[in-house]
């Protein structure tokens, strides 16, 4: 049985479109409808991600702290996040008195919407790319940068000093860590001569001696890139040890102190969606995308491998979160500008040297 | 996709662009102006995408929305109080401003008529990053490096001006 989702979906949508055209729909209309349905599949997949990740985070943190974690709602507490989501939907939406009403409303939307868009160029398996963009990597970086604006708006609109400080710190951190994060991907772009995540992932799906996977992480500069990208991704997703924007011991909850109910859940959703995007990017750029480890292609399908590897990376993120203490805000900046940035430049030169030497 | 869809998209984006640009100059709240300016820049990225310039659109988003505007919002946030944002732009310079805007606008229309009349390629998303890279590294290498040098000088100058006297003395 061939379980590759990509070709299957392609066939399904082709057939549906042809059927619609045969029954008197204009071709461009059928195409538009087909694209709309496909977009909706991707968009509806995004809220599912936090649902799974929050449960996973609770279980992982519980086992790291010798607790049990959620175990009452549904089997193994599986429905706990769903219950929380329903609770957040029906909570009262509180807008503080001095707040800027419109910006208070817009801020969570500006943070959440780019998170949805970022799922577009992710290659989730063989021919399972929602939008195969030539500049996929740059697209994700550019679009996720828009969320930073939302964090600043949230900090300002709440008219609360904790929110304000949280927003300022958050934006400073995100802008700073975006630079080494972008530069850590440059070696992969140079090496595989493409900015498309699909092309980079597929270029890694070869074998050394027909057995060992030839992923980017197994090159020396690739490994440095991987470490840099991982560190910067943790900082970009505002997670411990880099959760300065919402350091609860200093800033209550940072930029989302004054948000409740559905608005708060949008911030939460965006955060976890970005964790997934970061992990998926790591898999596509450094771990060969949907490439299997030892099995030859075809026994286990690519999208399962992709999800498996993505969840391993997400587990590493959670591992960081529950084992490291938080960095101080000035140390955080120092670490970025004085360590990560120079190292990423050195790494680019190393890669360039390797490419020149190998031809 | 038929041209009608593209036209509808264009007019939608253009209306948004004009409305947001008007808010930038008419809003009494500086923070609102900055947010509207962010929207303006983001929408112009949409116009680039509509013209098939994918790299340019993404670059616009990355540099202006993700970089320049964040610094600008920083300045506003650090210098204003959220509760009572002061009224801005209520001096008598609006006549001169309008005249200048009219002159620049007219000049842009003339330039467009003369040089860009043939460029109406819409809706084809061809990869452009390769050709842009070739151009920057071959024909445009000297201008490209000159611009980088100018920006570096500006950066160093900003750091020098930003230093206070105490840092100099030590």
Boltz contact constraints between the chains, C-beta under 6 A:
constraints:
  - contact:
      token1: [A, 28]
      token2: [B, 2]
      max_distance: 6.0
  - contact:
      token1: [A, 98]
      token2: [B, 83]
      max_distance: 6.0
  - contact:
      token1: [A, 134]
      token2: [B, 127]
      max_distance: 6.0
  - contact:
      token1: [A, 135]
      token2: [B, 54]
      max_distance: 6.0
  - contact:
      token1: [A, 135]
      token2: [B, 55]
      max_distance: 6.0
  - contact:
      token1: [A, 135]
      token2: [B, 58]
      max_distance: 6.0
  - contact:
      token1: [A, 135]
      token2: [B, 129]
      max_distance: 6.0
  - contact:
      token1: [A, 138]
      token2: [B, 58]
      max_distance: 6.0
  - contact:
      token1: [A, 139]
      token2: [B, 58]
      max_distance: 6.0
  - contact:
      token1: [A, 142]
      token2: [B, 58]
      max_distance: 6.0
  - contact:
      token1: [A, 142]
      token2: [B, 61]
      max_distance: 6.0
  - contact:
      token1: [A, 142]
      token2: [B, 62]
      max_distance: 6.0
  - contact:
      token1: [A, 145]
      token2: [B, 66]
      max_distance: 6.0
  - contact:
      token1: [A, 146]
      token2: [B, 65]
      max_distance: 6.0
  - contact:
      token1: [A, 148]
      token2: [B, 70]
      max_distance: 6.0
  - contact:
      token1: [A, 149]
      token2: [B, 38]
      max_distance: 6.0
  - contact:
      token1: [A, 152]
      token2: [B, 73]
      max_distance: 6.0
  - contact:
      token1: [A, 156]
      token2: [B, 31]
      max_distance: 6.0
  - contact:
      token1: [A, 156]
      token2: [B, 77]
      max_distance: 6.0
  - contact:
      token1: [A, 156]
      token2: [B, 82]
      max_distance: 6.0
  - contact:
      token1: [A, 159]
      token2: [B, 82]
      max_distance: 6.0
  - contact:
      token1: [A, 159]
      token2: [B, 83]
      max_distance: 6.0
  - contact:
      token1: [A, 171]
      token2: [B, 70]
      max_distance: 6.0
  - contact:
      token1: [A, 175]
      token2: [B, 70]
      max_distance: 6.0
